[in-house]
Amino acid sequence: MDPRHPEYESDTRAQVIAPLIAAASGPLGTNAQYLFSLEQELIKLGMQDDGLNDLLVSVKKLLAENYPDAVLRPGFA
């Protein structure tokens, strides 16, 4: 991570980065899809992360509010 990058965010609280993740996308899909894939992989490994869970809840809420007809599913990760 480069703190000099214009899109760098030093505040990692869920309420700060959830809107960024909900809106971000690239050539391989959305950042939310990547997050959902990470969640699925952790579940497969029997692992849980409370901070990640908070972030997932926030991102899913934002997506449901802004894209009510969207299907939330993992991406390519």
Gaussian input, Z-matrix of N, CA and C with variables (Angstrom, degrees):
# hf/3-21g

backbone

0 1
 N
 C     1     B1
 C     2     B2     1     A1
 N     3     B3     2     A2     1     D1
 C     4     B4     3     A3     2     D2
 C     5     B5     4     A4     3     D3
 N     6     B6     5     A5     4     D4
 C     7     B7     6     A6     5     D5
 C     8     B8     7     A7     6     D6
 N     9     B9     8     A8     7     D7
 C    10    B10     9     A9     8     D8
 C    11    B11    10    A10     9     D9
 N    12    B12    11    A11    10    D10
 C    13    B13    12    A12    11    D11
 C    14    B14    13    A13    12    D12
 N    15    B15    14    A14    13    D13
 C    16    B16    15    A15    14    D14
 C    17    B17    16    A16    15    D15
 N    18    B18    17    A17    16    D16
 C    19    B19    18    A18    17    D17
 C    20    B20    19    A19    18    D18
 N    21    B21    20    A20    19    D19
 C    22    B22    21    A21    20    D20
 C    23    B23    22    A22    21    D21
 N    24    B24    23    A23    22    D22
 C    25    B25    24    A24    23    D23
 C    26    B26    25    A25    24    D24
 N    27    B27    26    A26    25    D25
 C    28    B28    27    A27    26    D26
 C    29    B29    28    A28    27    D27
 N    30    B30    29    A29    28    D28
 C    31    B31    30    A30    29    D29
 C    32    B32    31    A31    30    D30
 N    33    B33    32    A32    31    D31
 C    34    B34    33    A33    32    D32
 C    35    B35    34    A34    33    D33
 N    36    B36    35    A35    34    D34
 C    37    B37    36    A36    35    D35
 C    38    B38    37    A37    36    D36
 N    39    B39    38    A38    37    D37
 C    40    B40    39    A39    38    D38
 C    41    B41    40    A40    39    D39
 N    42    B42    41    A41    40    D40
 C    43    B43    42    A42    41    D41
 C    44    B44    43    A43    42    D42
 N    45    B45    44    A44    43    D43
 C    46    B46    45    A45    44    D44
 C    47    B47    46    A46    45    D45
 N    48    B48    47    A47    46    D46
 C    49    B49    48    A48    47    D47
 C    50    B50    49    A49    48    D48
 N    51    B51    50    A50    49    D49
 C    52    B52    51    A51    50    D50
 C    53    B53    52    A52    51    D51
 N    54    B54    53    A53    52    D52
 C    55    B55    54    A54    53    D53
 C    56    B56    55    A55    54    D54
 N    57    B57    56    A56    55    D55
 C    58    B58    57    A57    56    D56
 C    59    B59    58    A58    57    D57
 N    60    B60    59    A59    58    D58
 C    61    B61    60    A60    59    D59
 C    62    B62    61    A61    60    D60
 N    63    B63    62    A62    61    D61
 C    64    B64    63    A63    62    D62
 C    65    B65    64    A64    63    D63
 N    66    B66    65    A65    64    D64
 C    67    B67    66    A66    65    D65
 C    68    B68    67    A67    66    D66
 N    69    B69    68    A68    67    D67
 C    70    B70    69    A69    68    D68
 C    71    B71    70    A70    69    D69
 N    72    B72    71    A71    70    D70
 C    73    B73    72    A72    71    D71
 C    74    B74    73    A73    72    D72
 N    75    B75    74    A74    73    D73
 C    76    B76    75    A75    74    D74
 C    77    B77    76    A76    75    D75
 N    78    B78    77    A77    76    D76
 C    79    B79    78    A78    77    D77
 C    80    B80    79    A79    78    D78
 N    81    B81    80    A80    79    D79
 C    82    B82    81    A81    80    D80
 C    83    B83    82    A82    81    D81
 N    84    B84    83    A83    82    D82
 C    85    B85    84    A84    83    D83
 C    86    B86    85    A85    84    D84
 N    87    B87    86    A86    85    D85
 C    88    B88    87    A87    86    D86
 C    89    B89    88    A88    87    D87
 N    90    B90    89    A89    88    D88
 C    91    B91    90    A90    89    D89
 C    92    B92    91    A91    90    D90
 N    93    B93    92    A92    91    D91
 C    94    B94    93    A93    92    D92
 C    95    B95    94    A94    93    D93
 N    96    B96    95    A95    94    D94
 C    97    B97    96    A96    95    D95
 C    98    B98    97    A97    96    D96
 N    99    B99    98    A98    97    D97
 C   100   B100    99    A99    98    D98
 C   101   B101   100   A100    99    D99
 N   102   B102   101   A101   100   D100
 C   103   B103   102   A102   101   D101
 C   104   B104   103   A103   102   D102
 N   105   B105   104   A104   103   D103
 C   106   B106   105   A105   104   D104
 C   107   B107   106   A106   105   D105
 N   108   B108   107   A107   106   D106
 C   109   B109   108   A108   107   D107
 C   110   B110   109   A109   108   D108
 N   111   B111   110   A110   109   D109
 C   112   B112   111   A111   110   D110
 C   113   B113   112   A112   111   D111
 N   114   B114   113   A113   112   D112
 C   115   B115   114   A114   113   D113
 C   116   B116   115   A115   114   D114
 N   117   B117   116   A116   115   D115
 C   118   B118   117   A117   116   D116
 C   119   B119   118   A118   117   D117
 N   120   B120   119   A119   118   D118
 C   121   B121   120   A120   119   D119
 C   122   B122   121   A121   120   D120
 N   123   B123   122   A122   121   D121
 C   124   B124   123   A123   122   D122
 C   125   B125   124   A124   123   D123
 N   126   B126   125   A125   124   D124
 C   127   B127   126   A126   125   D125
 C   128   B128   127   A127   126   D126
 N   129   B129   128   A128   127   D127
 C   130   B130   129   A129   128   D128
 C   131   B131   130   A130   129   D129
 N   132   B132   131   A131   130   D130
 C   133   B133   132   A132   131   D131
 C   134   B134   133   A133   132   D132
 N   135   B135   134   A134   133   D133
 C   136   B136   135   A135   134   D134
 C   137   B137   136   A136   135   D135
 N   138   B138   137   A137   136   D136
 C   139   B139   138   A138   137   D137
 C   140   B140   139   A139   138   D138
 N   141   B141   140   A140   139   D139
 C   142   B142   141   A141   140   D140
 C   143   B143   142   A142   141   D141
 N   144   B144   143   A143   142   D142
 C   145   B145   144   A144   143   D143
 C   146   B146   145   A145   144   D144
 N   147   B147   146   A146   145   D145
 C   148   B148   147   A147   146   D146
 C   149   B149   148   A148   147   D147
 N   150   B150   149   A149   148   D148
 C   151   B151   150   A150   149   D149
 C   152   B152   151   A151   150   D150
 N   153   B153   152   A152   151   D151
 C   154   B154   153   A153   152   D152
 C   155   B155   154   A154   153   D153
 N   156   B156   155   A155   154   D154
 C   157   B157   156   A156   155   D155
 C   158   B158   157   A157   156   D156
 N   159   B159   158   A158   157   D157
 C   160   B160   159   A159   158   D158
 C   161   B161   160   A160   159   D159
 N   162   B162   161   A161   160   D160
 C   163   B163   162   A162   161   D161
 C   164   B164   163   A163   162   D162
 N   165   B165   164   A164   163   D163
 C   166   B166   165   A165   164   D164
 C   167   B167   166   A166   165   D165
 N   168   B168   167   A167   166   D166
 C   169   B169   168   A168   167   D167
 C   170   B170   169   A169   168   D168
 N   171   B171   170   A170   169   D169
 C   172   B172   171   A171   170   D170
 C   173   B173   172   A172   171   D171
 N   174   B174   173   A173   172   D172
 C   175   B175   174   A174   173   D173
 C   176   B176   175   A175   174   D174
 N   177   B177   176   A176   175   D175
 C   178   B178   177   A177   176   D176
 C   179   B179   178   A178   177   D177
 N   180   B180   179   A179   178   D178
 C   181   B181   180   A180   179   D179
 C   182   B182   181   A181   180   D180
 N   183   B183   182   A182   181   D181
 C   184   B184   183   A183   182   D182
 C   185   B185   184   A184   183   D183
 N   186   B186   185   A185   184   D184
 C   187   B187   186   A186   185   D185
 C   188   B188   187   A187   186   D186
 N   189   B189   188   A188   187   D187
 C   190   B190   189   A189   188   D188
 C   191   B191   190   A190   189   D189
 N   192   B192   191   A191   190   D190
 C   193   B193   192   A192   191   D191
 C   194   B194   193   A193   192   D192
 N   195   B195   194   A194   193   D193
 C   196   B196   195   A195   194   D194
 C   197   B197   196   A196   195   D195
 N   198   B198   197   A197   196   D196
 C   199   B199   198   A198   197   D197
 C   200   B200   199   A199   198   D198
 N   201   B201   200   A200   199   D199
 C   202   B202   201   A201   200   D200
 C   203   B203   202   A202   201   D201
 N   204   B204   203   A203   202   D202
 C   205   B205   204   A204   203   D203
 C   206   B206   205   A205   204   D204
 N   207   B207   206   A206   205   D205
 C   208   B208   207   A207   206   D206
 C   209   B209   208   A208   207   D207
 N   210   B210   209   A209   208   D208
 C   211   B211   210   A210   209   D209
 C   212   B212   211   A211   210   D210
 N   213   B213   212   A212   211   D211
 C   214   B214   213   A213   212   D212
 C   215   B215   214   A214   213   D213
 N   216   B216   215   A215   214   D214
 C   217   B217   216   A216   215   D215
 C   218   B218   217   A217   216   D216
 N   219   B219   218   A218   217   D217
 C   220   B220   219   A219   218   D218
 C   221   B221   220   A220   219   D219
 N   222   B222   221   A221   220   D220
 C   223   B223   222   A222   221   D221
 C   224   B224   223   A223   222   D222
 N   225   B225   224   A224   223   D223
 C   226   B226   225   A225   224   D224
 C   227   B227   226   A226   225   D225
 N   228   B228   227   A227   226   D226
 C   229   B229   228   A228   227   D227
 C   230   B230   229   A229   228   D228

   B1=1.4456
   B2=1.5219
   B3=1.2868
   B4=1.4574
   B5=1.5246
   B6=1.3294
   B7=1.4667
   B8=1.5241
   B9=1.3200
   B10=1.4696
   B11=1.5246
   B12=1.3211
   B13=1.4635
   B14=1.5330
   B15=1.3325
   B16=1.4674
   B17=1.5318
   B18=1.3213
   B19=1.4640
   B20=1.5305
   B21=1.3156
   B22=1.4651
   B23=1.5240
   B24=1.3284
   B25=1.4636
   B26=1.5205
   B27=1.3207
   B28=1.4614
   B29=1.5277
   B30=1.3171
   B31=1.4626
   B32=1.5293
   B33=1.3247
   B34=1.4636
   B35=1.5307
   B36=1.3180
   B37=1.4696
   B38=1.5280
   B39=1.3299
   B40=1.4665
   B41=1.5215
   B42=1.3238
   B43=1.4622
   B44=1.5267
   B45=1.3198
   B46=1.4672
   B47=1.5267
   B48=1.3279
   B49=1.4679
   B50=1.5277
   B51=1.3288
   B52=1.4696
   B53=1.5281
   B54=1.3346
   B55=1.4740
   B56=1.5279
   B57=1.3174
   B58=1.4649
   B59=1.5241
   B60=1.3254
   B61=1.4639
   B62=1.5261
   B63=1.3306
   B64=1.4641
   B65=1.5236
   B66=1.3282
   B67=1.4696
   B68=1.5268
   B69=1.3230
   B70=1.4691
   B71=1.5261
   B72=1.3356
   B73=1.4599
   B74=1.5192
   B75=1.3145
   B76=1.4606
   B77=1.5078
   B78=1.3292
   B79=1.4630
   B80=1.5341
   B81=1.3155
   B82=1.4671
   B83=1.5193
   B84=1.3149
   B85=1.4568
   B86=1.5105
   B87=1.3132
   B88=1.4638
   B89=1.5198
   B90=1.3115
   B91=1.4590
   B92=1.5245
   B93=1.3319
   B94=1.4620
   B95=1.5284
   B96=1.3352
   B97=1.4694
   B98=1.5284
   B99=1.3083
   B100=1.4637
   B101=1.5305
   B102=1.3351
   B103=1.4620
   B104=1.5271
   B105=1.3347
   B106=1.4622
   B107=1.5268
   B108=1.3175
   B109=1.4650
   B110=1.5222
   B111=1.3169
   B112=1.4650
   B113=1.5224
   B114=1.3215
   B115=1.4628
   B116=1.5305
   B117=1.3274
   B118=1.4630
   B119=1.5285
   B120=1.3082
   B121=1.4683
   B122=1.5240
   B123=1.3207
   B124=1.4669
   B125=1.5200
   B126=1.3325
   B127=1.4644
   B128=1.5298
   B129=1.3241
   B130=1.4726
   B131=1.5212
   B132=1.3297
   B133=1.4627
   B134=1.5263
   B135=1.3297
   B136=1.4556
   B137=1.5128
   B138=1.3058
   B139=1.4642
   B140=1.5280
   B141=1.3270
   B142=1.4594
   B143=1.5185
   B144=1.3166
   B145=1.4598
   B146=1.5237
   B147=1.3274
   B148=1.4594
   B149=1.5247
   B150=1.3248
   B151=1.4653
   B152=1.5165
   B153=1.3282
   B154=1.4615
   B155=1.5268
   B156=1.3233
   B157=1.4619
   B158=1.5251
   B159=1.3299
   B160=1.4689
   B161=1.5243
   B162=1.3136
   B163=1.4591
   B164=1.5350
   B165=1.3143
   B166=1.4659
   B167=1.5248
   B168=1.3178
   B169=1.4654
   B170=1.5216
   B171=1.3201
   B172=1.4661
   B173=1.5238
   B174=1.3285
   B175=1.4690
   B176=1.5295
   B177=1.3209
   B178=1.4645
   B179=1.5219
   B180=1.3284
   B181=1.4695
   B182=1.5264
   B183=1.3225
   B184=1.4685
   B185=1.5253
   B186=1.3166
   B187=1.4594
   B188=1.5289
   B189=1.3252
   B190=1.4650
   B191=1.5257
   B192=1.3330
   B193=1.4637
   B194=1.5236
   B195=1.3248
   B196=1.4615
   B197=1.5246
   B198=1.3244
   B199=1.4678
   B200=1.5276
   B201=1.3300
   B202=1.4711
   B203=1.5289
   B204=1.3243
   B205=1.4671
   B206=1.5254
   B207=1.3179
   B208=1.4672
   B209=1.5279
   B210=1.3151
   B211=1.4622
   B212=1.5214
   B213=1.3242
   B214=1.4605
   B215=1.5231
   B216=1.3265
   B217=1.4666
   B218=1.5265
   B219=1.3337
   B220=1.4612
   B221=1.5234
   B222=1.3162
   B223=1.4599
   B224=1.5117
   B225=1.3095
   B226=1.4578
   B227=1.5174
   B228=1.3010
   B229=1.4650
   B230=1.5128
   A1=109.37
   A2=114.19
   A3=120.69
   A4=109.09
   A5=118.08
   A6=120.14
   A7=113.73
   A8=117.58
   A9=119.93
   A10=112.00
   A11=116.61
   A12=120.34
   A13=109.04
   A14=118.05
   A15=120.62
   A16=114.29
   A17=118.22
   A18=120.44
   A19=112.99
   A20=117.29
   A21=121.72
   A22=109.50
   A23=117.07
   A24=122.49
   A25=107.72
   A26=116.41
   A27=120.49
   A28=112.48
   A29=117.30
   A30=122.00
   A31=108.22
   A32=116.98
   A33=120.96
   A34=113.73
   A35=117.62
   A36=119.33
   A37=109.51
   A38=115.95
   A39=121.29
   A40=112.07
   A41=117.85
   A42=119.67
   A43=112.54
   A44=117.38
   A45=121.36
   A46=110.78
   A47=117.02
   A48=118.40
   A49=114.13
   A50=118.32
   A51=119.81
   A52=112.44
   A53=119.88
   A54=118.46
   A55=112.65
   A56=117.06
   A57=120.22
   A58=110.50
   A59=116.27
   A60=121.42
   A61=110.59
   A62=116.85
   A63=120.85
   A64=111.85
   A65=117.03
   A66=120.98
   A67=113.83
   A68=118.00
   A69=120.82
   A70=112.26
   A71=115.24
   A72=120.51
   A73=109.55
   A74=114.47
   A75=121.07
   A76=109.63
   A77=117.01
   A78=120.55
   A79=114.27
   A80=118.32
   A81=120.63
   A82=113.52
   A83=117.54
   A84=120.21
   A85=111.83
   A86=114.40
   A87=119.60
   A88=110.73
   A89=114.85
   A90=120.28
   A91=109.50
   A92=116.95
   A93=120.66
   A94=110.57
   A95=117.66
   A96=120.41
   A97=110.73
   A98=116.42
   A99=120.52
   A100=109.71
   A101=116.13
   A102=121.10
   A103=110.65
   A104=117.28
   A105=120.72
   A106=111.19
   A107=117.23
   A108=121.26
   A109=110.94
   A110=116.08
   A111=120.50
   A112=110.11
   A113=116.48
   A114=120.91
   A115=110.38
   A116=117.80
   A117=121.74
   A118=112.08
   A119=116.71
   A120=120.23
   A121=111.21
   A122=117.56
   A123=120.10
   A124=110.79
   A125=116.74
   A126=120.42
   A127=109.98
   A128=117.39
   A129=121.42
   A130=111.66
   A131=116.33
   A132=121.44
   A133=112.64
   A134=116.54
   A135=120.68
   A136=113.01
   A137=116.32
   A138=121.32
   A139=110.13
   A140=113.99
   A141=120.70
   A142=108.89
   A143=116.33
   A144=121.76
   A145=107.63
   A146=116.65
   A147=120.55
   A148=112.64
   A149=117.24
   A150=120.63
   A151=111.30
   A152=116.05
   A153=120.61
   A154=110.42
   A155=116.64
   A156=120.02
   A157=111.27
   A158=117.41
   A159=120.79
   A160=110.55
   A161=116.06
   A162=121.41
   A163=110.62
   A164=117.28
   A165=121.48
   A166=111.49
   A167=116.59
   A168=120.64
   A169=110.34
   A170=116.67
   A171=120.91
   A172=112.03
   A173=117.22
   A174=121.02
   A175=110.14
   A176=117.75
   A177=120.39
   A178=111.12
   A179=116.88
   A180=120.76
   A181=110.36
   A182=116.77
   A183=120.60
   A184=111.49
   A185=116.98
   A186=120.21
   A187=111.05
   A188=117.26
   A189=120.77
   A190=111.13
   A191=116.89
   A192=120.99
   A193=111.55
   A194=116.89
   A195=121.21
   A196=114.30
   A197=116.53
   A198=121.69
   A199=108.65
   A200=118.00
   A201=120.32
   A202=114.87
   A203=118.16
   A204=120.61
   A205=113.32
   A206=116.90
   A207=120.95
   A208=110.76
   A209=115.02
   A210=121.87
   A211=106.58
   A212=116.28
   A213=120.78
   A214=108.63
   A215=115.65
   A216=119.52
   A217=109.93
   A218=115.95
   A219=119.59
   A220=111.57
   A221=114.47
   A222=121.01
   A223=111.85
   A224=116.31
   A225=122.09
   A226=114.51
   A227=118.87
   A228=120.91
   A229=111.78
   D1=137.97
   D2=-179.55
   D3=-113.86
   D4=105.76
   D5=-178.89
   D6=-62.75
   D7=-10.91
   D8=177.45
   D9=-86.62
   D10=-11.23
   D11=-179.31
   D12=-66.70
   D13=139.30
   D14=-176.63
   D15=-63.13
   D16=-21.15
   D17=179.62
   D18=-101.19
   D19=7.12
   D20=178.89
   D21=-67.45
   D22=136.05
   D23=176.27
   D24=-126.05
   D25=116.81
   D26=-177.93
   D27=-82.55
   D28=-21.51
   D29=-179.56
   D30=-85.83
   D31=111.21
   D32=-174.63
   D33=-99.38
   D34=15.25
   D35=177.07
   D36=-66.22
   D37=144.22
   D38=-176.66
   D39=-54.56
   D40=-41.46
   D41=-177.45
   D42=-67.64
   D43=-18.79
   D44=178.29
   D45=-89.25
   D46=-45.91
   D47=-173.99
   D48=-90.68
   D49=-17.40
   D50=179.00
   D51=-57.58
   D52=-44.97
   D53=177.91
   D54=-63.65
   D55=-32.78
   D56=178.20
   D57=-66.99
   D58=-44.29
   D59=179.96
   D60=-66.98
   D61=-41.35
   D62=-179.05
   D63=-62.76
   D64=-29.36
   D65=-175.85
   D66=-97.76
   D67=-16.42
   D68=-171.87
   D69=-82.44
   D70=142.76
   D71=174.51
   D72=-152.56
   D73=161.26
   D74=179.35
   D75=-145.57
   D76=-169.38
   D77=-175.27
   D78=-64.00
   D79=-21.63
   D80=-178.61
   D81=-103.56
   D82=6.97
   D83=179.22
   D84=132.83
   D85=-166.77
   D86=-178.32
   D87=-92.89
   D88=160.53
   D89=175.99
   D90=-67.41
   D91=-32.39
   D92=177.23
   D93=-63.52
   D94=-41.20
   D95=177.30
   D96=-59.89
   D97=-40.92
   D98=178.32
   D99=-62.51
   D100=-43.11
   D101=178.61
   D102=-61.48
   D103=-43.29
   D104=179.51
   D105=-66.30
   D106=-34.92
   D107=176.21
   D108=-65.68
   D109=-41.36
   D110=177.01
   D111=-60.48
   D112=-43.41
   D113=177.73
   D114=-57.84
   D115=-46.58
   D116=-179.00
   D117=-62.98
   D118=-40.85
   D119=179.22
   D120=-66.39
   D121=-39.59
   D122=177.38
   D123=-64.99
   D124=-39.22
   D125=177.20
   D126=-61.29
   D127=-44.44
   D128=178.78
   D129=-58.73
   D130=-33.88
   D131=-179.00
   D132=-87.89
   D133=-0.48
   D134=-179.11
   D135=72.04
   D136=27.35
   D137=-177.11
   D138=-109.68
   D139=153.93
   D140=178.73
   D141=-141.96
   D142=143.63
   D143=177.94
   D144=-134.51
   D145=115.27
   D146=-176.08
   D147=-61.92
   D148=-38.40
   D149=178.33
   D150=-64.44
   D151=-41.29
   D152=177.51
   D153=-65.83
   D154=-39.55
   D155=178.15
   D156=-61.92
   D157=-41.79
   D158=176.61
   D159=-60.34
   D160=-42.09
   D161=179.58
   D162=-65.00
   D163=-43.33
   D164=178.11
   D165=-59.31
   D166=-45.56
   D167=179.36
   D168=-60.46
   D169=-45.26
   D170=-179.26
   D171=-64.28
   D172=-44.70
   D173=-179.33
   D174=-65.91
   D175=-44.38
   D176=179.46
   D177=-62.03
   D178=-38.68
   D179=178.19
   D180=-63.92
   D181=-46.24
   D182=179.33
   D183=-61.94
   D184=-43.03
   D185=179.60
   D186=-65.45
   D187=-40.41
   D188=179.00
   D189=-64.41
   D190=-37.21
   D191=179.11
   D192=-70.50
   D193=-40.37
   D194=-174.01
   D195=-92.63
   D196=-25.15
   D197=-178.82
   D198=-136.27
   D199=70.57
   D200=-172.30
   D201=-60.77
   D202=-23.05
   D203=-179.11
   D204=-96.17
   D205=1.68
   D206=-176.56
   D207=-70.90
   D208=147.09
   D209=173.65
   D210=-98.28
   D211=120.42
   D212=-178.06
   D213=-91.14
   D214=116.45
   D215=-178.57
   D216=-148.42
   D217=158.92
   D218=177.96
   D219=-62.14
   D220=159.87
   D221=178.86
   D222=-102.62
   D223=-132.58
   D224=-173.20
   D225=-93.05
   D226=-5.62
   D227=-174.12
   D228=-65.22

